[in-house]
Amino acid sequence: MSTILARIYDDVKDVTKSDTVNDPQGPFASLLVTVAGTLKFTTRQDTTIALAAVVVGQVIEVPVKRVWSTGSGATVVGYVAAAGGMPGFA
């Protein structure tokens, strides 16, 4: 028997890239790539990850609090978690 995984989001927000501050609209439950390229982000647990190539339509299924200006040629939007939709999000 297979398992079905569903995520429920309240909204999608434009992400503001910054090398110094976390996005004021975040943290985001995940990111959706709208323009391909490189992507550097910091998770809610303060891990910084740099991806060499992301593609349009790719979903980054990690809670993110910052998308960096330096190292991010890609454009992304952030999914805002629904209350009770994901653990740790209100």
C-alpha positions as CSV (number, residue, x, y, z in Angstrom):
1,M,0.0,0.0,0.0
2,S,1.4,3.4,-0.9
3,T,1.3,6.6,1.2
4,I,-0.1,9.8,0.0
5,L,1.6,13.0,1.2
6,A,-0.3,16.3,1.0
7,R,0.9,19.7,2.0
8,I,-1.5,22.6,2.6
9,Y,-0.4,26.2,2.2
10,D,-2.1,29.4,3.0
11,D,-0.4,31.6,0.4
12,V,2.5,32.2,-1.9
13,K,4.7,35.2,-1.4
14,D,7.4,36.8,-3.5
15,V,10.8,36.2,-1.9
16,T,13.1,39.1,-1.1
17,K,16.7,38.1,-1.5
18,S,19.2,39.4,1.0
19,D,22.7,38.6,2.3
20,T,22.1,40.2,5.7
21,V,18.5,39.8,6.9
22,N,15.9,37.0,6.9
23,D,12.8,37.6,4.6
24,P,10.2,39.5,6.7
25,Q,7.4,37.5,5.0
26,G,9.0,34.2,6.1
27,P,9.9,31.7,7.2
28,F,8.6,29.8,4.2
29,A,7.4,26.2,4.4
30,S,9.1,25.6,1.0
31,L,10.2,27.4,-2.2
32,L,9.0,27.1,-5.8
33,V,11.5,27.9,-8.5
34,T,10.1,30.2,-11.2
35,V,13.3,31.1,-13.0
36,A,16.1,28.5,-13.3
37,G,19.6,29.1,-12.0
38,T,21.7,28.8,-8.9
39,L,20.1,29.0,-5.4
40,K,21.6,29.7,-2.0
41,F,19.3,29.7,1.1
42,T,19.3,29.3,4.8
43,T,17.0,26.9,6.6
44,R,15.0,27.6,9.7
45,Q,17.7,25.6,11.6
46,D,20.5,28.0,10.3
47,T,22.0,25.6,7.7
48,T,23.1,27.4,4.6
49,I,22.8,25.4,1.3
50,A,24.0,26.4,-2.2
51,L,22.6,24.5,-5.1
52,A,24.4,24.7,-8.5
53,A,21.3,24.3,-10.6
54,V,17.6,24.4,-9.9
55,V,14.9,24.2,-12.6
56,V,11.6,25.9,-13.2
57,G,8.8,24.1,-11.3
58,Q,11.2,22.5,-8.8
59,V,10.0,22.7,-5.2
60,I,12.6,22.9,-2.4
61,E,10.8,21.1,0.4
62,V,12.8,22.6,3.3
63,P,11.6,25.4,5.6
64,V,13.6,28.5,4.6
65,K,14.1,31.8,6.3
66,R,16.5,33.5,3.9
67,V,17.3,33.4,0.2
68,W,20.7,34.9,-0.4
69,S,21.4,37.6,-3.1
70,T,24.9,36.4,-3.6
71,G,24.8,33.0,-5.1
72,S,21.2,33.1,-6.2
73,G,20.6,33.6,-9.8
74,A,17.3,31.7,-9.7
75,T,14.0,33.4,-8.8
76,V,11.7,31.7,-6.3
77,V,8.4,32.2,-4.5
78,G,7.8,31.1,-0.9
79,Y,4.9,28.9,0.2
80,V,3.4,30.1,3.5
81,A,2.3,27.2,5.6
82,A,-1.3,26.8,6.7
83,A,-1.9,26.8,10.5
84,G,-1.6,23.2,11.5
85,G,-0.5,22.2,8.0
86,M,3.2,21.6,8.9
87,P,4.8,20.9,12.2
88,G,6.5,24.0,13.7
89,F,4.5,26.5,11.7
90,A,1.6,28.5,13.3
